[in-house]
Amino acid sequence: MCAVSLPNTSYPFSLALFYDPVHLSENRIVRGFNHFTAIYKKKLFCFASLETLCQFLKYPLIYSKMKLPRKINKNYSQKGN
């Protein structure tokens, strides 16, 4: 189990940050929720579940570099769990 504390400040979103970066690393596009969030290097990331949030917190350097693909092909799944 992990615990996250967010300060009361506003952080900019990019389009990719609305999607769970852990799922993006698995070639899946899954929308994150605002109640599963973390701030890393002044960027706010959203996650689909507590499990993926905790996974991100273990390896933030890896997952923070994930980006949405320019084109979505058949290798990407748009479905959640």
C-alpha positions in Angstrom: 0.0 0.0 0.0 1.2 3.5 -0.7 0.2 6.9 0.5 0.2 10.1 -1.6 -0.1 13.7 -0.3 -0.7 16.5 -2.7 -0.1 20.2 -2.0 -2.9 22.7 -2.6 -1.3 24.1 -5.8 -2.3 24.0 -9.4 -0.1 22.1 -11.8 -0.3 22.1 -15.6 -1.7 19.1 -17.4 -0.6 17.9 -20.8 -2.9 15.7 -22.8 -0.7 12.7 -22.1 -1.0 13.3 -18.4 -4.7 12.5 -18.5 -3.9 8.9 -19.4 -2.3 6.4 -17.1 1.4 6.2 -17.9 1.8 2.7 -16.5 -0.8 1.5 -19.0 0.8 3.5 -21.8 4.0 1.5 -21.1 1.9 -1.7 -21.8 0.6 -0.3 -25.1 -2.8 0.4 -23.5 -4.5 3.8 -23.5 -6.5 4.1 -20.2 -7.9 7.3 -18.9 -6.7 8.2 -15.4 -8.9 9.6 -12.6 -8.4 12.8 -10.6 -8.5 10.9 -7.3 -5.4 8.8 -8.3 -2.8 11.5 -8.9 0.9 12.1 -8.3 3.2 15.0 -8.9 6.6 14.3 -10.4 9.0 17.0 -11.6 6.2 19.7 -11.4 3.8 17.6 -13.6 0.6 16.1 -12.5 -0.1 12.5 -13.5 -3.4 10.7 -13.3 -3.9 7.0 -12.9 -6.6 4.4 -13.5 -6.1 2.6 -10.2 -4.2 2.7 -6.9 -2.1 -0.2 -8.2 -0.8 1.7 -11.2 -0.3 4.8 -9.0 1.9 2.7 -6.6 3.8 1.2 -9.6 4.5 4.7 -10.9 5.8 5.8 -7.5 8.3 2.9 -7.5 9.7 3.8 -10.9 8.7 7.5 -11.7 11.7 8.1 -14.0 10.6 5.4 -16.3 6.9 6.0 -16.4 7.1 9.8 -16.5 8.6 9.6 -20.0 5.6 7.8 -21.5 3.8 9.7 -24.3 0.7 9.1 -26.2 1.3 7.7 -29.6 0.8 10.0 -32.6 -1.3 7.4 -34.3 -3.3 4.7 -32.6 -2.8 1.4 -34.3 -4.2 -2.1 -33.6 -1.4 -2.8 -31.0 -2.9 -0.3 -28.6 -5.9 -1.2 -26.5 -8.3 1.6 -25.5 -10.1 -0.5 -22.9 -9.5 -0.3 -19.2 -9.0 -3.3 -16.9 
